[in-house]
């Protein structure tokens, strides 16, 4: 993806993807220092939102917390289902770019009425409906997005939530965070082999497999919005546990950071057994055709996500689509009207 070329620059989504580089440069982890102190005292955190505002931000935070061994109970679900839960002992984060997402606002309203004092909003806009129901609201610095598919805001949302963990542990991330903008830019501009694009164009279904940290799942959603292909998320090793029965010969599985111990199973079950094409997105060589990203350590999920965006843009352009304006999808999936 090269935004100096008109075939890319004519779309807002490609500009907004590239804006992610500056968004990460500007991010200051101190913005969550005070909140991290509050969270440390509570010990229970609930992350909610809809679509892209929850998938990567919440699930990346969950995985990092468990990997790093934090003494912190983090949970997540969609806002409508969350209304069934007793969240009185949780600090709750409501993530909505617009601040007008119906499900999120109704949950925030309910918890305010119940007297939960720890209600934190995260939006891209000042003075939103959501902020009226939150005890504190943080406004992202990434600026507005014109394309329907959210991009740079997703990365800043995720950095914001992850930075709470950094501050709770006094984790030194300066070097990694400083290197991340250049790594994101490189991933967004990696040349995608035309044969990979062609395979995806001709596939009946595009699958994304990988860890349950939001990357593969978010790319599944973006594939729907950007390429208009049917797409499915295969968590962990779910691809070996039944779905291979309905995979079609010629389908494509983009496997994010494939597990070394599963290479042989991928070959036998999917490539030989189901006749599908497997392409990896990883920071190392694999036995499969690989979109190789720079190695970013704990920040790898951000780099993998951006490499996936790059791939989807190439597929969408090759299909002759308007990347900014899906036919049915809307910028605000379910807007509240008061």
Backbone torsions as a table, in degrees:
resi	resn	phi	psi	omega
1	UNK	NA	115.1	-177.5
2	UNK	-125.1	105.3	-173.8
3	UNK	-74.2	0.7	171.7
4	UNK	-81.4	-10.4	177.5
5	UNK	-98.3	136.9	-174.0
6	UNK	-60.7	-32.9	-177.1
7	UNK	-62.6	-20.5	174.5
8	UNK	-99.3	-47.1	-171.2
9	UNK	-67.3	-16.7	-180.0
10	UNK	-70.8	-10.1	-177.8
11	UNK	-107.8	138.1	177.3
12	UNK	-65.0	-34.5	-174.7
13	UNK	-63.6	-36.4	179.8
14	UNK	-70.2	-38.6	176.1
15	UNK	-62.6	-42.5	-179.3
16	UNK	-67.9	-35.5	173.7
17	UNK	-60.9	-45.4	179.7
18	UNK	-68.4	-29.0	176.2
19	UNK	-60.9	-20.6	-180.0
20	UNK	-58.1	-32.2	179.8
21	UNK	-58.8	-50.8	179.6
22	UNK	-70.0	-33.6	177.9
23	UNK	-59.3	-43.6	179.5
24	UNK	-69.6	-38.9	177.9
25	UNK	-58.8	-38.2	-175.8
26	UNK	-81.6	-13.7	-172.9
27	UNK	-66.8	130.1	-179.5
28	UNK	-116.2	111.0	-178.1
29	UNK	-60.5	-17.0	179.7
30	UNK	-65.6	-15.2	-178.2
31	UNK	-65.0	-16.5	178.7
32	UNK	-113.2	8.9	-176.9
33	UNK	-57.1	-48.9	-177.5
34	UNK	-68.0	-40.3	179.0
35	UNK	-64.8	-38.3	178.9
36	UNK	-59.6	-37.1	178.0
37	UNK	-65.1	-40.3	177.6
38	UNK	-65.5	-42.6	-178.9
39	UNK	-63.3	-38.4	-179.6
40	UNK	-58.6	-33.4	-179.1
41	UNK	-78.0	-29.5	-177.2
42	UNK	-85.6	-47.6	177.7
43	UNK	83.7	-10.4	-179.6
44	UNK	-123.1	126.3	-177.7
45	UNK	-128.4	136.5	177.9
46	UNK	-124.2	126.6	-177.3
47	UNK	-113.4	122.9	-178.2
48	UNK	-138.5	158.2	-178.2
49	UNK	168.3	-176.4	-178.9
50	UNK	-125.6	143.4	175.9
51	UNK	58.5	-133.6	-175.6
52	UNK	-62.7	-21.9	-179.8
53	UNK	-75.7	-7.8	177.4
54	UNK	-121.7	-36.7	-167.8
55	UNK	-55.2	-62.7	-178.9
56	UNK	-79.0	-45.9	-179.3
57	UNK	-55.9	-48.0	-175.4
58	UNK	-74.8	-45.3	-171.9
59	UNK	-75.2	-31.6	172.7
60	UNK	-63.5	-42.9	-179.7
61	UNK	-63.9	-41.6	178.0
62	UNK	-60.6	-49.2	-177.8
63	UNK	-63.3	-44.1	-179.2
64	UNK	-62.2	-42.0	-179.3
65	UNK	-59.2	-42.8	-179.3
66	UNK	-72.3	-40.1	-180.0
67	UNK	-63.8	-37.3	-176.4
68	UNK	-88.5	-2.2	174.7
69	UNK	71.0	33.1	178.9
70	UNK	-70.8	140.7	175.3
71	UNK	-82.3	71.6	-172.2
72	UNK	-146.3	129.9	178.5
73	UNK	-95.0	104.2	179.6
74	UNK	-109.8	132.3	178.5
75	UNK	-131.6	157.1	176.3
76	UNK	-150.8	146.5	170.8
77	UNK	-162.8	167.7	175.0
78	UNK	-64.3	157.6	-171.3
79	UNK	-68.1	-35.0	-178.2
80	UNK	-67.4	-46.7	177.6
81	UNK	-63.4	-34.3	-177.2
82	UNK	-65.5	-20.1	178.4
83	UNK	-65.7	-18.1	178.0
84	UNK	-78.8	-15.9	-169.3
85	UNK	-92.0	153.8	170.8
86	UNK	-87.2	103.9	-177.6
87	UNK	-106.9	21.2	-174.9
88	UNK	-65.3	-23.1	-178.1
89	UNK	-101.6	9.8	-176.6
90	UNK	-110.8	145.5	161.8
91	UNK	-83.0	125.3	-172.0
92	UNK	-113.5	129.9	176.6
93	UNK	-107.0	124.2	179.8
94	UNK	-106.4	111.8	-175.6
95	UNK	-106.7	119.2	179.2
96	UNK	-154.2	112.6	-179.4
97	UNK	-54.9	-48.0	-176.5
98	UNK	-74.4	-27.6	-171.7
99	UNK	72.3	14.6	-178.1
100	UNK	-128.6	15.9	-178.3
101	UNK	-74.6	121.6	-170.5
102	UNK	-55.4	-52.2	-174.5
103	UNK	-61.1	-40.6	-178.0
104	UNK	-66.9	-44.7	-177.5
105	UNK	-65.9	-41.1	-180.0
106	UNK	-64.6	-35.7	175.8
107	UNK	-68.5	-44.2	179.2
108	UNK	-60.8	-41.2	178.1
109	UNK	-61.1	-43.8	-179.7
110	UNK	-62.3	-45.0	-177.4
111	UNK	-70.4	-31.1	175.5
112	UNK	-65.8	-44.4	179.3
113	UNK	-63.7	-30.8	179.7
114	UNK	-81.4	-10.8	175.4
115	UNK	91.3	15.4	174.7
116	UNK	-70.3	119.2	-175.0
117	UNK	-83.0	-15.6	-173.4
118	UNK	-102.4	77.7	-177.7
119	UNK	-120.6	108.3	-173.6
120	UNK	-111.6	123.0	177.9
121	UNK	-97.4	149.5	176.5
122	UNK	-137.6	112.2	-174.9
123	UNK	-137.7	175.1	174.9
124	UNK	-105.8	5.3	-173.5
125	UNK	-134.2	147.7	176.2
126	UNK	-79.4	151.8	169.5
127	UNK	53.2	54.5	179.9
128	UNK	-92.9	167.2	174.3
129	UNK	-59.9	-41.8	-178.9
130	UNK	-57.7	-40.7	-175.8
131	UNK	-62.6	-25.1	179.2
132	UNK	-70.2	-17.6	-179.4
133	UNK	-107.6	3.2	-179.3
134	UNK	-110.5	149.0	177.6
135	UNK	-76.8	-29.9	174.0
136	UNK	-143.0	144.9	177.7
137	UNK	-135.6	130.6	176.3
138	UNK	-104.8	132.0	178.2
139	UNK	-101.9	125.6	-179.7
140	UNK	-62.4	155.6	179.8
141	UNK	-99.0	0.5	-171.6
142	UNK	-72.9	-17.1	-178.8
143	UNK	85.8	173.1	-174.8
144	UNK	-70.9	158.7	175.0
145	UNK	-120.9	131.5	178.9
146	UNK	-92.8	-31.9	178.9
147	UNK	-68.8	150.1	178.3
148	UNK	-62.2	-44.7	-178.1
149	UNK	-74.6	122.9	179.0
150	UNK	-74.3	140.5	-178.9
151	UNK	-135.4	-80.0	-175.0
152	UNK	-59.4	-32.4	179.8
153	UNK	-65.8	-34.5	179.8
154	UNK	-62.8	-41.7	179.9
155	UNK	-66.8	-42.2	179.9
156	UNK	-69.1	-38.4	174.8
157	UNK	-55.9	-43.6	-176.7
158	UNK	-68.7	-43.3	176.4
159	UNK	-59.6	-41.0	-178.8
160	UNK	-59.6	-50.7	-177.9
161	UNK	-68.0	-40.2	179.5
162	UNK	-65.9	-33.1	-177.9
163	UNK	-65.4	-22.2	174.1
164	UNK	-61.8	-41.9	177.8
165	UNK	-64.9	-42.4	178.8
166	UNK	-57.4	-45.7	-176.5
167	UNK	-70.8	-31.8	177.7
168	UNK	-66.2	-33.9	-177.7
169	UNK	-99.6	-1.0	-171.0
170	UNK	51.7	41.4	-178.3
171	UNK	-75.2	130.5	-179.4
172	UNK	-86.1	104.8	-178.8
173	UNK	-114.4	11.5	-173.1
174	UNK	-56.9	-46.9	-176.9
175	UNK	-65.7	-46.0	-179.6
176	UNK	-64.6	-41.7	-179.4
177	UNK	-68.5	-35.8	179.2
178	UNK	-67.9	-33.2	-179.2
179	UNK	-80.9	-21.0	-171.5
180	UNK	-61.2	-42.3	-179.6
181	UNK	-55.3	-45.6	179.9
182	UNK	-65.7	-35.7	179.2
183	UNK	-69.3	-37.3	176.2
184	UNK	-65.4	-44.9	179.4
185	UNK	-60.1	-43.8	178.9
186	UNK	-61.4	-41.2	-179.0
187	UNK	-67.7	-36.0	178.8
188	UNK	-70.3	-22.7	-175.2
189	UNK	-109.3	5.9	177.8
190	UNK	-58.2	134.5	174.2
191	UNK	-66.8	126.0	177.7
192	UNK	-95.7	119.8	-178.7
193	UNK	-55.0	131.9	-178.8
194	UNK	-56.0	-31.3	-179.4
195	UNK	-66.8	-31.1	175.6
196	UNK	-67.1	-42.5	179.4
197	UNK	-62.5	-43.4	-179.0
198	UNK	-63.7	-41.7	178.1
199	UNK	-59.3	-43.6	-179.8
200	UNK	-66.6	-40.3	178.9
201	UNK	-59.6	-37.0	-175.0
202	UNK	-89.8	-7.4	-178.2
203	UNK	-75.1	142.7	173.4
204	UNK	-71.8	-39.6	178.6
205	UNK	-134.6	136.8	173.4
206	UNK	-103.9	124.1	178.1
207	UNK	-105.5	148.2	171.3
208	UNK	-123.8	124.6	-178.5
209	UNK	-119.2	155.6	177.3
210	UNK	153.1	-171.6	-179.0
211	UNK	-60.9	155.0	178.1
212	UNK	-85.9	59.9	179.0
213	UNK	-116.4	12.0	174.3
214	UNK	96.4	-18.5	-174.2
215	UNK	-68.8	-58.9	-178.8
216	UNK	-62.9	-37.1	-179.7
217	UNK	-67.7	-41.6	178.4
218	UNK	-66.6	-38.8	177.2
219	UNK	-66.1	-30.4	174.6
220	UNK	-61.7	-46.8	177.5
221	UNK	-62.5	-44.5	-179.5
222	UNK	-65.0	-32.6	177.3
223	UNK	-62.2	-39.5	177.3
224	UNK	-62.3	-46.1	-175.4
225	UNK	-73.1	-38.6	-171.4
226	UNK	-93.6	-41.0	-175.7
227	UNK	-101.3	-14.3	-178.1
228	UNK	61.0	21.3	174.0
229	UNK	-91.2	150.0	168.6
230	UNK	-63.4	136.3	-175.3
231	UNK	-142.8	152.2	-178.2
232	UNK	-143.7	145.2	178.7
233	UNK	-99.4	126.9	178.7
234	UNK	-113.8	103.7	-176.0
235	UNK	-72.9	137.2	173.7
236	UNK	54.7	-116.5	178.4
237	UNK	-109.1	24.5	-179.8
238	UNK	-54.9	-27.3	-178.6
239	UNK	-62.2	-18.4	-179.5
240	UNK	-98.7	3.7	-168.6
241	UNK	-120.4	40.8	171.4
242	UNK	126.4	-35.4	-175.4
243	UNK	-66.4	-22.7	178.9
244	UNK	-61.6	-19.2	179.5
245	UNK	-65.6	-30.1	-176.2
246	UNK	-111.2	0.6	174.7
247	UNK	-64.4	144.2	-179.8
248	UNK	-101.0	142.9	174.8
249	UNK	-56.3	129.0	-177.5
250	UNK	99.2	-10.9	172.6
251	UNK	-63.5	161.1	-178.3
252	UNK	-122.6	134.7	171.8
253	UNK	-113.2	114.9	171.2
254	UNK	-90.7	111.8	-173.5
255	UNK	-102.6	116.0	-177.7
256	UNK	-83.8	119.8	176.7
257	UNK	50.3	60.7	-175.7
258	UNK	-60.2	146.6	-176.8
259	UNK	-77.8	128.2	-175.7
260	UNK	-53.3	-44.1	-176.8
261	UNK	-67.9	-10.8	-177.4
262	UNK	-105.6	3.3	-178.4
263	UNK	-54.8	-47.9	-177.0
264	UNK	-63.8	-39.6	179.7
265	UNK	-65.6	-40.0	177.7
266	UNK	-60.4	-44.9	179.1
267	UNK	-60.9	-49.7	-173.2
268	UNK	-73.0	-45.6	-172.3
269	UNK	-79.9	-42.8	-172.3
270	UNK	-97.6	-52.7	-174.8
271	UNK	-72.2	-52.0	179.9
272	UNK	-78.9	-43.4	-174.2
273	UNK	-75.2	-49.6	-175.2
274	UNK	-97.7	-12.8	178.9
275	UNK	73.4	26.7	179.8
276	UNK	-98.0	162.7	176.6
277	UNK	-95.5	132.0	177.5
278	UNK	-113.5	125.5	178.3
279	UNK	-125.8	128.2	-178.0
280	UNK	-93.1	148.9	165.0
281	UNK	-117.9	110.4	-171.9
282	UNK	-155.4	166.4	179.0
283	UNK	-96.0	19.0	-178.0
284	UNK	-148.4	166.5	173.7
285	UNK	-72.6	146.2	176.4
286	UNK	-133.6	170.6	177.6
287	UNK	-70.4	-6.3	-176.0
288	UNK	-106.2	160.0	168.9
289	UNK	-51.8	132.4	-169.3
290	UNK	-132.0	132.2	166.6
291	UNK	-87.8	103.1	-171.1
292	UNK	-92.0	121.0	-177.7
293	UNK	-99.7	162.7	170.3
294	UNK	-64.0	151.4	-179.3
295	UNK	-86.2	121.8	-175.6
296	UNK	-118.9	13.8	177.4
297	UNK	60.5	-127.7	-179.1
298	UNK	-64.0	-17.9	179.0
299	UNK	-91.6	6.7	-179.2
300	UNK	-52.7	-40.4	-178.7
301	UNK	-55.9	-36.8	178.2
302	UNK	-65.0	-41.2	-178.7
303	UNK	-68.6	-42.3	177.6
304	UNK	-61.3	-41.8	179.8
305	UNK	-60.6	-45.1	-177.6
306	UNK	-69.0	-34.9	174.3
307	UNK	-63.7	-37.5	176.8
308	UNK	-65.8	-39.6	175.0
309	UNK	-58.2	-46.6	179.7
310	UNK	-54.5	-48.5	178.8
311	UNK	-58.6	-47.2	-176.6
312	UNK	-65.9	-36.0	176.1
313	UNK	-61.2	-44.5	179.8
314	UNK	-61.8	-40.9	179.2
315	UNK	-66.0	-46.2	-178.9
316	UNK	-61.6	-42.6	178.8
317	UNK	-66.2	-41.9	178.8
318	UNK	-62.2	-29.7	178.4
319	UNK	-82.8	-4.9	178.3
320	UNK	73.5	32.2	-174.5
321	UNK	-96.2	156.8	170.0
322	UNK	-82.4	104.2	-173.1
323	UNK	-66.9	-24.5	-174.4
324	UNK	-84.6	-25.4	-168.6
325	UNK	-131.6	86.1	170.7
326	UNK	-58.7	158.6	-176.0
327	UNK	-71.9	-41.5	-173.2
328	UNK	-112.5	-30.2	-177.2
329	UNK	-69.6	146.2	-178.4
330	UNK	-119.9	156.2	179.7
331	UNK	-60.8	-43.1	175.1
332	UNK	-109.2	110.2	-172.3
333	UNK	-58.8	-43.3	-176.3
334	UNK	-146.1	86.5	-174.2
335	UNK	-81.2	138.0	178.2
336	UNK	-80.1	146.6	176.8
337	UNK	-128.4	110.2	-177.8
338	UNK	-102.8	NA	NA
